[in-house]
Amino acid sequence: MDNQSWVVILSMGFFIMIVGFLAAIGFLIYASVEIRRAANTFKEFLKNAEERLNPVIEEAEQTLKSLRKVSDDVGTATENVRNFSGAMHEIVDNVRVLSGIVSDLREGLSLRVLGVKAGIKTALNVLIKQFKEGRL
């Protein structure tokens, strides 16, 4: 009887082990099916995300190209303003020089006119004096 008890206990243990092993296999099969389903869902999500993101990425590229063009245009405009400012500075310098020349010329002419005026006045006074004295 002692041997039969061992056989029954071992048989029951073996049966419980087989049931546990089959349950583990069933659980692993279920888990692998769910993992496969989740992987397929994830692949589909990635595909949809890629389809949605491609136009956004293309629009972003176009926006960056536009910004680059605007930036280049701003750089060109800045350079043009800088050149214009330099030209205006040169014009102002030339006007100052010209103003100085005109001022010097005016002063010279004014002095000559005053000199000629004084000469004419003196000559007329001398002429009138000689006319009065009867020398003429």
C-alpha positions as CSV (number, residue, x, y, z in Angstrom):
1,M,0.0,0.0,0.0
2,D,2.8,2.2,0.6
3,N,3.9,1.9,-3.0
4,Q,0.5,2.5,-4.3
5,S,0.3,5.8,-2.2
6,W,3.5,7.0,-3.7
7,V,2.3,6.1,-7.2
8,V,-1.0,8.0,-6.6
9,I,0.8,11.0,-5.1
10,L,3.3,11.1,-8.0
11,S,0.5,10.6,-10.5
12,M,-1.4,13.5,-9.0
13,G,1.7,15.6,-8.9
14,F,2.5,14.8,-12.5
15,F,-1.1,15.6,-13.5
16,I,-1.0,18.9,-11.7
17,M,2.4,19.6,-13.3
18,I,0.9,18.8,-16.8
19,V,-2.1,21.0,-16.1
20,G,0.2,23.9,-15.0
21,F,2.4,23.4,-18.0
22,L,-0.6,23.4,-20.4
23,A,-1.9,26.5,-18.6
24,A,1.5,28.2,-19.0
25,I,1.6,27.2,-22.7
26,G,-2.0,28.6,-23.2
27,F,-1.1,31.8,-21.4
28,L,2.1,32.1,-23.6
29,I,0.1,31.5,-26.8
30,Y,-2.5,34.1,-25.7
31,A,0.2,36.6,-24.8
32,S,2.0,36.0,-28.1
33,V,-1.3,36.6,-30.0
34,E,-2.0,39.8,-28.1
35,I,1.6,40.9,-28.6
36,R,1.2,40.3,-32.4
37,R,-2.1,42.1,-32.4
38,A,-0.5,45.1,-30.5
39,A,2.5,45.0,-32.9
40,N,0.1,45.1,-35.9
41,T,-1.8,48.0,-34.3
42,F,1.4,49.8,-33.6
43,K,2.5,49.3,-37.2
44,E,-0.8,50.7,-38.4
45,F,-0.4,53.6,-36.1
46,L,3.1,54.4,-37.4
47,K,1.9,54.1,-41.0
48,N,-1.0,56.6,-40.3
49,A,1.3,58.9,-38.4
50,E,3.8,58.9,-41.2
51,E,1.1,59.6,-43.8
52,R,-0.1,62.5,-41.6
53,L,3.3,63.8,-40.8
54,N,4.7,63.8,-44.4
55,P,2.6,66.8,-45.5
56,V,3.5,68.7,-42.3
57,I,7.2,68.0,-42.9
58,E,6.9,69.1,-46.5
59,E,5.1,72.3,-45.4
60,A,7.7,72.9,-42.7
61,E,10.4,72.6,-45.4
62,Q,8.6,75.1,-47.6
63,T,8.3,77.4,-44.7
64,L,12.0,77.1,-43.9
65,K,12.8,77.8,-47.6
66,S,10.5,80.9,-47.5
67,L,12.1,82.1,-44.2
68,R,15.6,81.6,-45.8
69,K,14.5,83.6,-48.8
70,V,13.1,86.4,-46.6
71,S,16.3,86.3,-44.5
72,D,18.3,86.7,-47.7
73,D,16.1,89.5,-48.9
74,V,16.4,91.2,-45.6
75,G,20.2,90.8,-45.8
76,T,20.2,92.3,-49.3
77,A,17.9,95.2,-48.2
78,T,20.2,95.8,-45.2
79,E,23.2,95.9,-47.5
80,N,21.4,98.3,-49.9
81,V,20.5,100.6,-47.0
82,R,24.1,100.5,-45.9
83,N,25.3,101.4,-49.4
84,F,22.7,104.1,-49.6
85,S,23.8,105.5,-46.2
86,G,27.4,105.5,-47.4
87,A,26.4,107.3,-50.6
88,M,24.4,109.8,-48.6
89,H,27.4,110.4,-46.3
90,E,29.6,111.0,-49.3
91,I,27.0,113.4,-50.7
92,V,26.9,115.3,-47.4
93,D,30.7,115.5,-47.4
94,N,30.7,116.8,-51.0
95,V,28.0,119.4,-50.1
96,R,30.0,120.6,-47.2
97,V,33.1,120.9,-49.4
98,L,31.1,122.7,-52.0
99,S,29.5,125.0,-49.4
100,G,33.0,125.8,-48.1
101,I,34.1,126.6,-51.7
102,V,31.1,128.8,-52.3
103,S,31.6,130.6,-49.0
104,D,35.3,131.2,-49.8
105,L,34.3,132.4,-53.3
106,R,31.6,134.7,-51.9
107,E,34.0,136.1,-49.3
108,G,36.6,136.6,-52.1
109,L,34.1,138.3,-54.4
110,S,32.7,140.3,-51.5
111,L,36.2,141.6,-50.7
112,R,36.8,142.4,-54.4
113,V,33.5,144.1,-54.7
114,L,34.2,146.1,-51.7
115,G,37.7,146.9,-53.1
116,V,36.3,147.9,-56.4
117,K,33.6,150.0,-54.7
118,A,36.2,151.7,-52.6
119,G,38.3,152.3,-55.7
120,I,35.4,153.7,-57.7
121,K,34.4,155.9,-54.8
122,T,38.0,157.2,-54.3
123,A,38.3,157.7,-58.1
124,L,35.1,159.6,-58.2
125,N,36.1,161.8,-55.2
126,V,39.4,162.5,-56.8
127,L,37.7,163.3,-60.1
128,I,35.2,165.6,-58.4
129,K,37.9,167.3,-56.4
130,Q,40.0,167.9,-59.6
131,F,36.9,169.2,-61.4
132,K,36.2,171.6,-58.6
133,E,39.7,172.8,-58.5
134,G,39.5,173.3,-62.3
135,R,42.1,171.0,-63.3
136,L,39.8,169.3,-65.7
